Amino acid sequence: MVVIRLSRGGSKKRPFYNIVATDSRNRRDGRFIERIGFYNPTASEGTEGLRVAADRLTYWQGVGAQMSPTVERLVKAHNKKIAA
């Protein structure tokens, strides 16, 4: 099954996450099919903290990919922020 989840990068105590579409059997930071966006929880006020390719997210959901709870929460908050 294909899942859309976070893959951790960055250095110690400075996390950076890629939002990826991957097979659920792969490791968290292992092989992935496609990078859909990124999330930077330590982003300063003026920089971009979250970017998601909405068209690719829609495509993967259309072919049956499931979002992890964390990615679902981030995308929902991002969409609410854009709509406001």
mmCIF file of the N, C-alpha and C atoms, coordinates in Angstrom:
data_MODEL
# 
_entry.id   MODEL 
# 
loop_
_atom_site.group_PDB 
_atom_site.id 
_atom_site.type_symbol 
_atom_site.label_atom_id 
_atom_site.label_alt_id 
_atom_site.label_comp_id 
_atom_site.label_asym_id 
_atom_site.label_entity_id 
_atom_site.label_seq_id 
_atom_site.pdbx_PDB_ins_code 
_atom_site.Cartn_x 
_atom_site.Cartn_y 
_atom_site.Cartn_z 
_atom_site.occupancy 
_atom_site.B_iso_or_equiv 
_atom_site.pdbx_formal_charge 
_atom_site.auth_seq_id 
_atom_site.auth_comp_id 
_atom_site.auth_asym_id 
_atom_site.auth_atom_id 
_atom_site.pdbx_PDB_model_num 
ATOM 1   N N  . MET A 1 1  ? 0.842  -1.179 0.000  1.00 0.00 ? 1  MET A N  1 
ATOM 2   C CA . MET A 1 1  ? 0.000  0.000  0.000  1.00 0.00 ? 1  MET A CA 1 
ATOM 3   C C  . MET A 1 1  ? 0.890  1.246  0.000  1.00 0.00 ? 1  MET A C  1 
ATOM 4   N N  . VAL A 1 2  ? 0.486  2.234  -0.746 1.00 0.00 ? 2  VAL A N  1 
ATOM 5   C CA . VAL A 1 2  ? 1.228  3.494  -0.813 1.00 0.00 ? 2  VAL A CA 1 
ATOM 6   C C  . VAL A 1 2  ? 0.721  4.427  0.283  1.00 0.00 ? 2  VAL A C  1 
ATOM 7   N N  . VAL A 1 3  ? 1.655  5.032  1.004  1.00 0.00 ? 3  VAL A N  1 
ATOM 8   C CA . VAL A 1 3  ? 1.314  5.994  2.047  1.00 0.00 ? 3  VAL A CA 1 
ATOM 9   C C  . VAL A 1 3  ? 2.049  7.303  1.791  1.00 0.00 ? 3  VAL A C  1 
ATOM 10  N N  . ILE A 1 4  ? 1.447  8.373  2.251  1.00 0.00 ? 4  ILE A N  1 
ATOM 11  C CA . ILE A 1 4  ? 2.067  9.695  2.177  1.00 0.00 ? 4  ILE A CA 1 
ATOM 12  C C  . ILE A 1 4  ? 2.451  10.048 3.604  1.00 0.00 ? 4  ILE A C  1 
ATOM 13  N N  . ARG A 1 5  ? 3.748  10.172 3.856  1.00 0.00 ? 5  ARG A N  1 
ATOM 14  C CA . ARG A 1 5  ? 4.225  10.384 5.216  1.00 0.00 ? 5  ARG A CA 1 
ATOM 15  C C  . ARG A 1 5  ? 5.459  11.270 5.223  1.00 0.00 ? 5  ARG A C  1 
ATOM 16  N N  . LEU A 1 6  ? 5.939  11.573 6.443  1.00 0.00 ? 6  LEU A N  1 
ATOM 17  C CA . LEU A 1 6  ? 7.121  12.403 6.613  1.00 0.00 ? 6  LEU A CA 1 
ATOM 18  C C  . LEU A 1 6  ? 8.371  11.539 6.631  1.00 0.00 ? 6  LEU A C  1 
ATOM 19  N N  . SER A 1 7  ? 9.431  12.050 6.013  1.00 0.00 ? 7  SER A N  1 
ATOM 20  C CA . SER A 1 7  ? 10.741 11.412 6.039  1.00 0.00 ? 7  SER A CA 1 
ATOM 21  C C  . SER A 1 7  ? 11.699 12.421 6.646  1.00 0.00 ? 7  SER A C  1 
ATOM 22  N N  . ARG A 1 8  ? 12.355 12.055 7.740  1.00 0.00 ? 8  ARG A N  1 
ATOM 23  C CA . ARG A 1 8  ? 13.175 13.016 8.480  1.00 0.00 ? 8  ARG A CA 1 
ATOM 24  C C  . ARG A 1 8  ? 14.537 13.218 7.847  1.00 0.00 ? 8  ARG A C  1 
ATOM 25  N N  . GLY A 1 9  ? 14.950 14.462 7.856  1.00 0.00 ? 9  GLY A N  1 
ATOM 26  C CA . GLY A 1 9  ? 16.281 14.843 7.409  1.00 0.00 ? 9  GLY A CA 1 
ATOM 27  C C  . GLY A 1 9  ? 16.805 15.896 8.366  1.00 0.00 ? 9  GLY A C  1 
ATOM 28  N N  . GLY A 1 10 ? 17.836 16.582 7.980  1.00 0.00 ? 10 GLY A N  1 
ATOM 29  C CA . GLY A 1 10 ? 18.390 17.612 8.849  1.00 0.00 ? 10 GLY A CA 1 
ATOM 30  C C  . GLY A 1 10 ? 19.375 17.028 9.836  1.00 0.00 ? 10 GLY A C  1 
ATOM 31  N N  . SER A 1 11 ? 19.957 17.889 10.621 1.00 0.00 ? 11 SER A N  1 
ATOM 32  C CA . SER A 1 11 ? 20.953 17.443 11.594 1.00 0.00 ? 11 SER A CA 1 
ATOM 33  C C  . SER A 1 11 ? 20.310 17.264 12.970 1.00 0.00 ? 11 SER A C  1 
ATOM 34  N N  . LYS A 1 12 ? 21.121 16.866 13.917 1.00 0.00 ? 12 LYS A N  1 
ATOM 35  C CA . LYS A 1 12 ? 20.643 16.641 15.269 1.00 0.00 ? 12 LYS A CA 1 
ATOM 36  C C  . LYS A 1 12 ? 20.065 17.932 15.861 1.00 0.00 ? 12 LYS A C  1 
ATOM 37  N N  . LYS A 1 13 ? 18.881 17.831 16.418 1.00 0.00 ? 13 LYS A N  1 
ATOM 38  C CA . LYS A 1 13 ? 18.156 18.948 17.034 1.00 0.00 ? 13 LYS A CA 1 
ATOM 39  C C  . LYS A 1 13 ? 17.739 20.044 16.048 1.00 0.00 ? 13 LYS A C  1 
ATOM 40  N N  . ARG A 1 14 ? 17.861 19.793 14.742 1.00 0.00 ? 14 ARG A N  1 
ATOM 41  C CA . ARG A 1 14 ? 17.403 20.721 13.704 1.00 0.00 ? 14 ARG A CA 1 
ATOM 42  C C  . ARG A 1 14 ? 16.658 19.922 12.640 1.00 0.00 ? 14 ARG A C  1 
ATOM 43  N N  . PRO A 1 15 ? 15.440 19.455 12.963 1.00 0.00 ? 15 PRO A N  1 
ATOM 44  C CA . PRO A 1 15 ? 14.732 18.560 12.046 1.00 0.00 ? 15 PRO A CA 1 
ATOM 45  C C  . PRO A 1 15 ? 14.251 19.261 10.782 1.00 0.00 ? 15 PRO A C  1 
ATOM 46  N N  . PHE A 1 16 ? 14.177 18.488 9.714  1.00 0.00 ? 16 PHE A N  1 
ATOM 47  C CA . PHE A 1 16 ? 13.625 18.916 8.438  1.00 0.00 ? 16 PHE A CA 1 
ATOM 48  C C  . PHE A 1 16 ? 12.960 17.677 7.855  1.00 0.00 ? 16 PHE A C  1 
ATOM 49  N N  . TYR A 1 17 ? 11.739 17.812 7.413  1.00 0.00 ? 17 TYR A N  1 
ATOM 50  C CA . TYR A 1 17 ? 10.989 16.660 6.933  1.00 0.00 ? 17 TYR A CA 1 
ATOM 51  C C  . TYR A 1 17 ? 10.600 16.828 5.473  1.00 0.00 ? 17 TYR A C  1 
ATOM 52  N N  . ASN A 1 18 ? 10.761 15.769 4.697  1.00 0.00 ? 18 ASN A N  1 
ATOM 53  C CA . ASN A 1 18 ? 10.235 15.710 3.344  1.00 0.00 ? 18 ASN A CA 1 
ATOM 54  C C  . ASN A 1 18 ? 8.905  14.973 3.407  1.00 0.00 ? 18 ASN A C  1 
ATOM 55  N N  . ILE A 1 19 ? 7.929  15.449 2.654  1.00 0.00 ? 19 ILE A N  1 
ATOM 56  C CA . ILE A 1 19 ? 6.654  14.754 2.537  1.00 0.00 ? 19 ILE A CA 1 
ATOM 57  C C  . ILE A 1 19 ? 6.777  13.878 1.296  1.00 0.00 ? 19 ILE A C  1 
ATOM 58  N N  . VAL A 1 20 ? 6.701  12.565 1.489  1.00 0.00 ? 20 VAL A N  1 
ATOM 59  C CA . VAL A 1 20 ? 6.969  11.623 0.414  1.00 0.00 ? 20 VAL A CA 1 
ATOM 60  C C  . VAL A 1 20 ? 5.836  10.622 0.257  1.00 0.00 ? 20 VAL A C  1 
ATOM 61  N N  . ALA A 1 21 ? 5.702  10.110 -0.965 1.00 0.00 ? 21 ALA A N  1 
ATOM 62  C CA . ALA A 1 21 ? 4.834  8.972  -1.248 1.00 0.00 ? 21 ALA A CA 1 
ATOM 63  C C  . ALA A 1 21 ? 5.741  7.755  -1.304 1.00 0.00 ? 21 ALA A C  1 
ATOM 64  N N  . THR A 1 22 ? 5.424  6.746  -0.494 1.00 0.00 ? 22 THR A N  1 
ATOM 65  C CA . THR A 1 22 ? 6.280  5.577  -0.392 1.00 0.00 ? 22 THR A CA 1 
ATOM 66  C C  . THR A 1 22 ? 5.447  4.333  -0.126 1.00 0.00 ? 22 THR A C  1 
ATOM 67  N N  . ASP A 1 23 ? 6.062  3.193  -0.326 1.00 0.00 ? 23 ASP A N  1 
ATOM 68  C CA . ASP A 1 23 ? 5.433  1.929  0.036  1.00 0.00 ? 23 ASP A CA 1 
ATOM 69  C C  . ASP A 1 23 ? 5.457  1.822  1.560  1.00 0.00 ? 23 ASP A C  1 
ATOM 70  N N  . SER A 1 24 ? 4.383  1.347  2.150  1.00 0.00 ? 24 SER A N  1 
ATOM 71  C CA . SER A 1 24 ? 4.291  1.297  3.607  1.00 0.00 ? 24 SER A CA 1 
ATOM 72  C C  . SER A 1 24 ? 5.318  0.349  4.233  1.00 0.00 ? 24 SER A C  1 
ATOM 73  N N  . ARG A 1 25 ? 5.878  -0.569 3.462  1.00 0.00 ? 25 ARG A N  1 
ATOM 74  C CA . ARG A 1 25 ? 6.857  -1.512 4.002  1.00 0.00 ? 25 ARG A CA 1 
ATOM 75  C C  . ARG A 1 25 ? 8.263  -0.932 4.070  1.00 0.00 ? 25 ARG A C  1 
ATOM 76  N N  . ASN A 1 26 ? 8.505  0.199  3.418  1.00 0.00 ? 26 ASN A N  1 
ATOM 77  C CA . ASN A 1 26 ? 9.827  0.824  3.459  1.00 0.00 ? 26 ASN A CA 1 
ATOM 78  C C  . ASN A 1 26 ? 10.043 1.535  4.790  1.00 0.00 ? 26 ASN A C  1 
ATOM 79  N N  . ARG A 1 27 ? 11.329 1.707  5.136  1.00 0.00 ? 27 ARG A N  1 
ATOM 80  C CA . ARG A 1 27 ? 11.662 2.415  6.368  1.00 0.00 ? 27 ARG A CA 1 
ATOM 81  C C  . ARG A 1 27 ? 11.272 3.883  6.272  1.00 0.00 ? 27 ARG A C  1 
ATOM 82  N N  . ARG A 1 28 ? 11.218 4.551  7.421  1.00 0.00 ? 28 ARG A N  1 
ATOM 83  C CA . ARG A 1 28 ? 10.814 5.955  7.472  1.00 0.00 ? 28 ARG A CA 1 
ATOM 84  C C  . ARG A 1 28 ? 11.664 6.837  6.565  1.00 0.00 ? 28 ARG A C  1 
ATOM 85  N N  . ASP A 1 29 ? 12.978 6.681  6.645  1.00 0.00 ? 29 ASP A N  1 
ATOM 86  C CA . ASP A 1 29 ? 13.880 7.518  5.845  1.00 0.00 ? 29 ASP A CA 1 
ATOM 87  C C  . ASP A 1 29 ? 14.436 6.765  4.643  1.00 0.00 ? 29 ASP A C  1 
ATOM 88  N N  . GLY A 1 30 ? 13.823 5.660  4.294  1.00 0.00 ? 30 GLY A N  1 
ATOM 89  C CA . GLY A 1 30 ? 14.325 4.821  3.207  1.00 0.00 ? 30 GLY A CA 1 
ATOM 90  C C  . GLY A 1 30 ? 13.845 5.271  1.839  1.00 0.00 ? 30 GLY A C  1 
ATOM 91  N N  . ARG A 1 31 ? 13.760 4.291  0.958  1.00 0.00 ? 31 ARG A N  1 
ATOM 92  C CA . ARG A 1 31 ? 13.393 4.550  -0.430 1.00 0.00 ? 31 ARG A CA 1 
ATOM 93  C C  . ARG A 1 31 ? 11.968 5.094  -0.525 1.00 0.00 ? 31 ARG A C  1 
ATOM 94  N N  . PHE A 1 32 ? 11.744 6.015  -1.463 1.00 0.00 ? 32 PHE A N  1 
ATOM 95  C CA . PHE A 1 32 ? 10.412 6.561  -1.670 1.00 0.00 ? 32 PHE A CA 1 
ATOM 96  C C  . PHE A 1 32 ? 10.138 6.668  -3.162 1.00 0.00 ? 32 PHE A C  1 
ATOM 97  N N  . ILE A 1 33 ? 8.867  6.812  -3.506 1.00 0.00 ? 33 ILE A N  1 
ATOM 98  C CA . ILE A 1 33 ? 8.449  6.892  -4.900 1.00 0.00 ? 33 ILE A CA 1 
ATOM 99  C C  . ILE A 1 33 ? 8.579  8.319  -5.415 1.00 0.00 ? 33 ILE A C  1 
ATOM 100 N N  . GLU A 1 34 ? 8.047  9.273  -4.641 1.00 0.00 ? 34 GLU A N  1 
ATOM 101 C CA . GLU A 1 34 ? 8.052  10.669 -5.078 1.00 0.00 ? 34 GLU A CA 1 
ATOM 102 C C  . GLU A 1 34 ? 8.054  11.601 -3.881 1.00 0.00 ? 34 GLU A C  1 
ATOM 103 N N  . ARG A 1 35 ? 8.808  12.686 -4.014 1.00 0.00 ? 35 ARG A N  1 
ATOM 104 C CA . ARG A 1 35 ? 8.810  13.738 -2.994 1.00 0.00 ? 35 ARG A CA 1 
ATOM 105 C C  . ARG A 1 35 ? 7.712  14.729 -3.358 1.00 0.00 ? 35 ARG A C  1 
ATOM 106 N N  . ILE A 1 36 ? 6.779  14.936 -2.442 1.00 0.00 ? 36 ILE A N  1 
ATOM 107 C CA . ILE A 1 36 ? 5.615  15.780 -2.709 1.00 0.00 ? 36 ILE A CA 1 
ATOM 108 C C  . ILE A 1 36 ? 5.792  17.184 -2.141 1.00 0.00 ? 36 ILE A C  1 
ATOM 109 N N  . GLY A 1 37 ? 6.590  17.321 -1.097 1.00 0.00 ? 37 GLY A N  1 
ATOM 110 C CA . GLY A 1 37 ? 6.787  18.625 -0.492 1.00 0.00 ? 37 GLY A CA 1 
ATOM 111 C C  . GLY A 1 37 ? 7.731  18.526 0.689  1.00 0.00 ? 37 GLY A C  1 
ATOM 112 N N  . PHE A 1 38 ? 7.720  19.567 1.528  1.00 0.00 ? 38 PHE A N  1 
ATOM 113 C CA . PHE A 1 38 ? 8.566  19.565 2.714  1.00 0.00 ? 38 PHE A CA 1 
ATOM 114 C C  . PHE A 1 38 ? 7.875  20.278 3.855  1.00 0.00 ? 38 PHE A C  1 
ATOM 115 N N  . TYR A 1 39 ? 8.375  20.019 5.069  1.00 0.00 ? 39 TYR A N  1 
ATOM 116 C CA . TYR A 1 39 ? 7.900  20.669 6.291  1.00 0.00 ? 39 TYR A CA 1 
ATOM 117 C C  . TYR A 1 39 ? 9.116  20.997 7.142  1.00 0.00 ? 39 TYR A C  1 
ATOM 118 N N  . ASN A 1 40 ? 9.255  22.265 7.503  1.00 0.00 ? 40 ASN A N  1 
ATOM 119 C CA . ASN A 1 40 ? 10.362 22.713 8.335  1.00 0.00 ? 40 ASN A CA 1 
ATOM 120 C C  . ASN A 1 40 ? 9.784  23.281 9.632  1.00 0.00 ? 40 ASN A C  1 
ATOM 121 N N  . PRO A 1 41 ? 9.760  22.487 10.704 1.00 0.00 ? 41 PRO A N  1 
ATOM 122 C CA . PRO A 1 41 ? 9.154  22.967 11.953 1.00 0.00 ? 41 PRO A CA 1 
ATOM 123 C C  . PRO A 1 41 ? 9.950  24.070 12.638 1.00 0.00 ? 41 PRO A C  1 
ATOM 124 N N  . THR A 1 42 ? 11.208 24.241 12.280 1.00 0.00 ? 42 THR A N  1 
ATOM 125 C CA . THR A 1 42 ? 12.040 25.270 12.905 1.00 0.00 ? 42 THR A CA 1 
ATOM 126 C C  . THR A 1 42 ? 12.201 26.498 12.016 1.00 0.00 ? 42 THR A C  1 
ATOM 127 N N  . ALA A 1 43 ? 11.328 26.656 11.026 1.00 0.00 ? 43 ALA A N  1 
ATOM 128 C CA . ALA A 1 43 ? 11.423 27.790 10.111 1.00 0.00 ? 43 ALA A CA 1 
ATOM 129 C C  . ALA A 1 43 ? 11.178 29.098 10.855 1.00 0.00 ? 43 ALA A C  1 
ATOM 130 N N  . SER A 1 44 ? 11.966 30.102 10.532 1.00 0.00 ? 44 SER A N  1 
ATOM 131 C CA . SER A 1 44 ? 11.777 31.407 11.165 1.00 0.00 ? 44 SER A CA 1 
ATOM 132 C C  . SER A 1 44 ? 10.556 32.100 10.543 1.00 0.00 ? 44 SER A C  1 
ATOM 133 N N  . GLU A 1 45 ? 10.205 33.234 11.087 1.00 0.00 ? 45 GLU A N  1 
ATOM 134 C CA . GLU A 1 45 ? 8.974  33.927 10.705 1.00 0.00 ? 45 GLU A CA 1 
ATOM 135 C C  . GLU A 1 45 ? 8.894  34.267 9.211  1.00 0.00 ? 45 GLU A C  1 
ATOM 136 N N  . GLY A 1 46 ? 9.983  34.684 8.610  1.00 0.00 ? 46 GLY A N  1 
ATOM 137 C CA . GLY A 1 46 ? 9.944  35.128 7.218  1.00 0.00 ? 46 GLY A CA 1 
ATOM 138 C C  . GLY A 1 46 ? 10.108 34.023 6.186  1.00 0.00 ? 46 GLY A C  1 
ATOM 139 N N  . THR A 1 47 ? 10.472 32.820 6.602  1.00 0.00 ? 47 THR A N  1 
ATOM 140 C CA . THR A 1 47 ? 10.725 31.748 5.640  1.00 0.00 ? 47 THR A CA 1 
ATOM 141 C C  . THR A 1 47 ? 9.533  30.802 5.540  1.00 0.00 ? 47 THR A C  1 
ATOM 142 N N  . GLU A 1 48 ? 9.526  30.055 4.467  1.00 0.00 ? 48 GLU A N  1 
ATOM 143 C CA . GLU A 1 48 ? 8.442  29.110 4.198  1.00 0.00 ? 48 GLU A CA 1 
ATOM 144 C C  . GLU A 1 48 ? 8.639  27.847 5.033  1.00 0.00 ? 48 GLU A C  1 
ATOM 145 N N  . GLY A 1 49 ? 7.637  27.470 5.793  1.00 0.00 ? 49 GLY A N  1 
ATOM 146 C CA . GLY A 1 49 ? 7.742  26.314 6.663  1.00 0.00 ? 49 GLY A CA 1 
ATOM 147 C C  . GLY A 1 49 ? 7.124  25.050 6.099  1.00 0.00 ? 49 GLY A C  1 
ATOM 148 N N  . LEU A 1 50 ? 6.215  25.205 5.132  1.00 0.00 ? 50 LEU A N  1 
ATOM 149 C CA . LEU A 1 50 ? 5.527  24.053 4.566  1.00 0.00 ? 50 LEU A CA 1 
ATOM 150 C C  . LEU A 1 50 ? 5.230  24.314 3.101  1.00 0.00 ? 50 LEU A C  1 
ATOM 151 N N  . ARG A 1 51 ? 5.546  23.344 2.276  1.00 0.00 ? 51 ARG A N  1 
ATOM 152 C CA . ARG A 1 51 ? 5.206  23.424 0.852  1.00 0.00 ? 51 ARG A CA 1 
ATOM 153 C C  . ARG A 1 51 ? 4.714  22.054 0.416  1.00 0.00 ? 51 ARG A C  1 
ATOM 154 N N  . VAL A 1 52 ? 3.557  22.038 -0.245 1.00 0.00 ? 52 VAL A N  1 
ATOM 155 C CA . VAL A 1 52 ? 2.977  20.787 -0.721 1.00 0.00 ? 52 VAL A CA 1 
ATOM 156 C C  . VAL A 1 52 ? 2.527  20.996 -2.161 1.00 0.00 ? 52 VAL A C  1 
ATOM 157 N N  . ALA A 1 53 ? 2.898  20.062 -3.032 1.00 0.00 ? 53 ALA A N  1 
ATOM 158 C CA . ALA A 1 53 ? 2.429  20.091 -4.420 1.00 0.00 ? 53 ALA A CA 1 
ATOM 159 C C  . ALA A 1 53 ? 1.021  19.503 -4.416 1.00 0.00 ? 53 ALA A C  1 
ATOM 160 N N  . ALA A 1 54 ? 0.016  20.376 -4.432 1.00 0.00 ? 54 ALA A N  1 
ATOM 161 C CA . ALA A 1 54 ? -1.374 19.949 -4.289 1.00 0.00 ? 54 ALA A CA 1 
ATOM 162 C C  . ALA A 1 54 ? -1.809 19.015 -5.414 1.00 0.00 ? 54 ALA A C  1 
ATOM 163 N N  . ASP A 1 55 ? -1.330 19.257 -6.627 1.00 0.00 ? 55 ASP A N  1 
ATOM 164 C CA . ASP A 1 55 ? -1.717 18.395 -7.740 1.00 0.00 ? 55 ASP A CA 1 
ATOM 165 C C  . ASP A 1 55 ? -1.203 16.969 -7.568 1.00 0.00 ? 55 ASP A C  1 
ATOM 166 N N  . ARG A 1 56 ? 0.022  16.825 -7.072 1.00 0.00 ? 56 ARG A N  1 
ATOM 167 C CA . ARG A 1 56 ? 0.582  15.492 -6.851 1.00 0.00 ? 56 ARG A CA 1 
ATOM 168 C C  . ARG A 1 56 ? -0.078 14.802 -5.660 1.00 0.00 ? 56 ARG A C  1 
ATOM 169 N N  . LEU A 1 57 ? -0.422 15.577 -4.637 1.00 0.00 ? 57 LEU A N  1 
ATOM 170 C CA . LEU A 1 57 ? -1.131 15.021 -3.483 1.00 0.00 ? 57 LEU A CA 1 
ATOM 171 C C  . LEU A 1 57 ? -2.495 14.486 -3.911 1.00 0.00 ? 57 LEU A C  1 
ATOM 172 N N  . THR A 1 58 ? -3.195 15.238 -4.727 1.00 0.00 ? 58 THR A N  1 
ATOM 173 C CA . THR A 1 58 ? -4.489 14.812 -5.240 1.00 0.00 ? 58 THR A CA 1 
ATOM 174 C C  . THR A 1 58 ? -4.351 13.558 -6.097 1.00 0.00 ? 58 THR A C  1 
ATOM 175 N N  . TYR A 1 59 ? -3.307 13.508 -6.915 1.00 0.00 ? 59 TYR A N  1 
ATOM 176 C CA . TYR A 1 59 ? -3.077 12.332 -7.756 1.00 0.00 ? 59 TYR A CA 1 
ATOM 177 C C  . TYR A 1 59 ? -2.884 11.086 -6.897 1.00 0.00 ? 59 TYR A C  1 
ATOM 178 N N  . TRP A 1 60 ? -2.004 11.172 -5.905 1.00 0.00 ? 60 TRP A N  1 
ATOM 179 C CA . TRP A 1 60 ? -1.712 9.999  -5.081 1.00 0.00 ? 60 TRP A CA 1 
ATOM 180 C C  . TRP A 1 60 ? -2.925 9.554  -4.288 1.00 0.00 ? 60 TRP A C  1 
ATOM 181 N N  . GLN A 1 61 ? -3.717 10.486 -3.806 1.00 0.00 ? 61 GLN A N  1 
ATOM 182 C CA . GLN A 1 61 ? -4.935 10.113 -3.107 1.00 0.00 ? 61 GLN A CA 1 
ATOM 183 C C  . GLN A 1 61 ? -5.927 9.462  -4.067 1.00 0.00 ? 61 GLN A C  1 
ATOM 184 N N  . GLY A 1 62 ? -5.924 9.921  -5.316 1.00 0.00 ? 62 GLY A N  1 
ATOM 185 C CA . GLY A 1 62 ? -6.810 9.354  -6.330 1.00 0.00 ? 62 GLY A CA 1 
ATOM 186 C C  . GLY A 1 62 ? -6.495 7.912  -6.681 1.00 0.00 ? 62 GLY A C  1 
ATOM 187 N N  . VAL A 1 63 ? -5.232 7.526  -6.553 1.00 0.00 ? 63 VAL A N  1 
ATOM 188 C CA . VAL A 1 63 ? -4.853 6.142  -6.861 1.00 0.00 ? 63 VAL A CA 1 
ATOM 189 C C  . VAL A 1 63 ? -4.816 5.278  -5.600 1.00 0.00 ? 63 VAL A C  1 
ATOM 190 N N  . GLY A 1 64 ? -5.295 5.810  -4.471 1.00 0.00 ? 64 GLY A N  1 
ATOM 191 C CA . GLY A 1 64 ? -5.471 5.000  -3.280 1.00 0.00 ? 64 GLY A CA 1 
ATOM 192 C C  . GLY A 1 64 ? -4.459 5.176  -2.168 1.00 0.00 ? 64 GLY A C  1 
ATOM 193 N N  . ALA A 1 65 ? -3.592 6.169  -2.246 1.00 0.00 ? 65 ALA A N  1 
ATOM 194 C CA . ALA A 1 65 ? -2.608 6.381  -1.176 1.00 0.00 ? 65 ALA A CA 1 
ATOM 195 C C  . ALA A 1 65 ? -3.298 6.949  0.059  1.00 0.00 ? 65 ALA A C  1 
ATOM 196 N N  . GLN A 1 66 ? -2.828 6.520  1.220  1.00 0.00 ? 66 GLN A N  1 
ATOM 197 C CA . GLN A 1 66 ? -3.363 6.996  2.492  1.00 0.00 ? 66 GLN A CA 1 
ATOM 198 C C  . GLN A 1 66 ? -2.372 7.971  3.118  1.00 0.00 ? 66 GLN A C  1 
ATOM 199 N N  . MET A 1 67 ? -2.882 9.087  3.663  1.00 0.00 ? 67 MET A N  1 
ATOM 200 C CA . MET A 1 67 ? -2.016 10.038 4.352  1.00 0.00 ? 67 MET A CA 1 
ATOM 201 C C  . MET A 1 67 ? -1.842 9.619  5.799  1.00 0.00 ? 67 MET A C  1 
ATOM 202 N N  . SER A 1 68 ? -0.654 9.852  6.336  1.00 0.00 ? 68 SER A N  1 
ATOM 203 C CA . SER A 1 68 ? -0.435 9.610  7.762  1.00 0.00 ? 68 SER A CA 1 
ATOM 204 C C  . SER A 1 68 ? -1.189 10.692 8.536  1.00 0.00 ? 68 SER A C  1 
ATOM 205 N N  . PRO A 1 69 ? -1.512 10.438 9.800  1.00 0.00 ? 69 PRO A N  1 
ATOM 206 C CA . PRO A 1 69 ? -2.236 11.447 10.588 1.00 0.00 ? 69 PRO A CA 1 
ATOM 207 C C  . PRO A 1 69 ? -1.510 12.790 10.668 1.00 0.00 ? 69 PRO A C  1 
ATOM 208 N N  . THR A 1 70 ? -0.195 12.767 10.773 1.00 0.00 ? 70 THR A N  1 
ATOM 209 C CA . THR A 1 70 ? 0.570  14.010 10.862 1.00 0.00 ? 70 THR A CA 1 
ATOM 210 C C  . THR A 1 70 ? 0.502  14.797 9.561  1.00 0.00 ? 70 THR A C  1 
ATOM 211 N N  . VAL A 1 71 ? 0.669  14.122 8.436  1.00 0.00 ? 71 VAL A N  1 
ATOM 212 C CA . VAL A 1 71 ? 0.595  14.800 7.141  1.00 0.00 ? 71 VAL A CA 1 
ATOM 213 C C  . VAL A 1 71 ? -0.810 15.336 6.917  1.00 0.00 ? 71 VAL A C  1 
ATOM 214 N N  . GLU A 1 72 ? -1.807 14.575 7.304  1.00 0.00 ? 72 GLU A N  1 
ATOM 215 C CA . GLU A 1 72 ? -3.188 15.020 7.159  1.00 0.00 ? 72 GLU A CA 1 
ATOM 216 C C  . GLU A 1 72 ? -3.432 16.304 7.951  1.00 0.00 ? 72 GLU A C  1 
ATOM 217 N N  . ARG A 1 73 ? -2.913 16.355 9.178  1.00 0.00 ? 73 ARG A N  1 
ATOM 218 C CA . ARG A 1 73 ? -3.049 17.546 10.025 1.00 0.00 ? 73 ARG A CA 1 
ATOM 219 C C  . ARG A 1 73 ? -2.343 18.746 9.414  1.00 0.00 ? 73 ARG A C  1 
ATOM 220 N N  . LEU A 1 74 ? -1.130 18.540 8.898  1.00 0.00 ? 74 LEU A N  1 
ATOM 221 C CA . LEU A 1 74 ? -0.367 19.639 8.304  1.00 0.00 ? 74 LEU A CA 1 
ATOM 222 C C  . LEU A 1 74 ? -1.047 20.185 7.047  1.00 0.00 ? 74 LEU A C  1 
ATOM 223 N N  . VAL A 1 75 ? -1.521 19.293 6.197  1.00 0.00 ? 75 VAL A N  1 
ATOM 224 C CA . VAL A 1 75 ? -2.172 19.720 4.951  1.00 0.00 ? 75 VAL A CA 1 
ATOM 225 C C  . VAL A 1 75 ? -3.466 20.462 5.259  1.00 0.00 ? 75 VAL A C  1 
ATOM 226 N N  . LYS A 1 76 ? -4.225 19.981 6.228  1.00 0.00 ? 76 LYS A N  1 
ATOM 227 C CA . LYS A 1 76 ? -5.471 20.637 6.615  1.00 0.00 ? 76 LYS A CA 1 
ATOM 228 C C  . LYS A 1 76 ? -5.202 22.048 7.135  1.00 0.00 ? 76 LYS A C  1 
ATOM 229 N N  . ALA A 1 77 ? -4.188 22.191 7.992  1.00 0.00 ? 77 ALA A N  1 
ATOM 230 C CA . ALA A 1 77 ? -3.837 23.514 8.522  1.00 0.00 ? 77 ALA A CA 1 
ATOM 231 C C  . ALA A 1 77 ? -3.325 24.434 7.416  1.00 0.00 ? 77 ALA A C  1 
ATOM 232 N N  . HIS A 1 78 ? -2.576 23.873 6.486  1.00 0.00 ? 78 HIS A N  1 
ATOM 233 C CA . HIS A 1 78 ? -2.036 24.650 5.373  1.00 0.00 ? 78 HIS A CA 1 
ATOM 234 C C  . HIS A 1 78 ? -3.171 25.163 4.470  1.00 0.00 ? 78 HIS A C  1 
ATOM 235 N N  . ASN A 1 79 ? -4.141 24.305 4.184  1.00 0.00 ? 79 ASN A N  1 
ATOM 236 C CA . ASN A 1 79 ? -5.275 24.702 3.347  1.00 0.00 ? 79 ASN A CA 1 
ATOM 237 C C  . ASN A 1 79 ? -6.114 25.762 4.043  1.00 0.00 ? 79 ASN A C  1 
ATOM 238 N N  . LYS A 1 80 ? -6.283 25.648 5.352  1.00 0.00 ? 80 LYS A N  1 
ATOM 239 C CA . LYS A 1 80 ? -7.047 26.634 6.102  1.00 0.00 ? 80 LYS A CA 1 
ATOM 240 C C  . LYS A 1 80 ? -6.336 27.981 6.069  1.00 0.00 ? 80 LYS A C  1 
ATOM 241 N N  . LYS A 1 81 ? -5.008 27.953 6.176  1.00 0.00 ? 81 LYS A N  1 
ATOM 242 C CA . LYS A 1 81 ? -4.210 29.171 6.158  1.00 0.00 ? 81 LYS A CA 1 
ATOM 243 C C  . LYS A 1 81 ? -4.280 29.871 4.802  1.00 0.00 ? 81 LYS A C  1 
ATOM 244 N N  . ILE A 1 82 ? -4.269 29.085 3.728  1.00 0.00 ? 82 ILE A N  1 
ATOM 245 C CA . ILE A 1 82 ? -4.344 29.645 2.379  1.00 0.00 ? 82 ILE A CA 1 
ATOM 246 C C  . ILE A 1 82 ? -5.721 30.252 2.127  1.00 0.00 ? 82 ILE A C  1 
ATOM 247 N N  . ALA A 1 83 ? -6.775 29.571 2.588  1.00 0.00 ? 83 ALA A N  1 
ATOM 248 C CA . ALA A 1 83 ? -8.150 30.053 2.361  1.00 0.00 ? 83 ALA A CA 1 
ATOM 249 C C  . ALA A 1 83 ? -8.433 31.352 3.111  1.00 0.00 ? 83 ALA A C  1 
ATOM 250 N N  . ALA A 1 84 ? -7.757 31.581 4.213  1.00 0.00 ? 84 ALA A N  1 
ATOM 251 C CA . ALA A 1 84 ? -8.015 32.770 5.015  1.00 0.00 ? 84 ALA A CA 1 
ATOM 252 C C  . ALA A 1 84 ? -7.369 34.004 4.446  1.00 0.00 ? 84 ALA A C  1 
# 
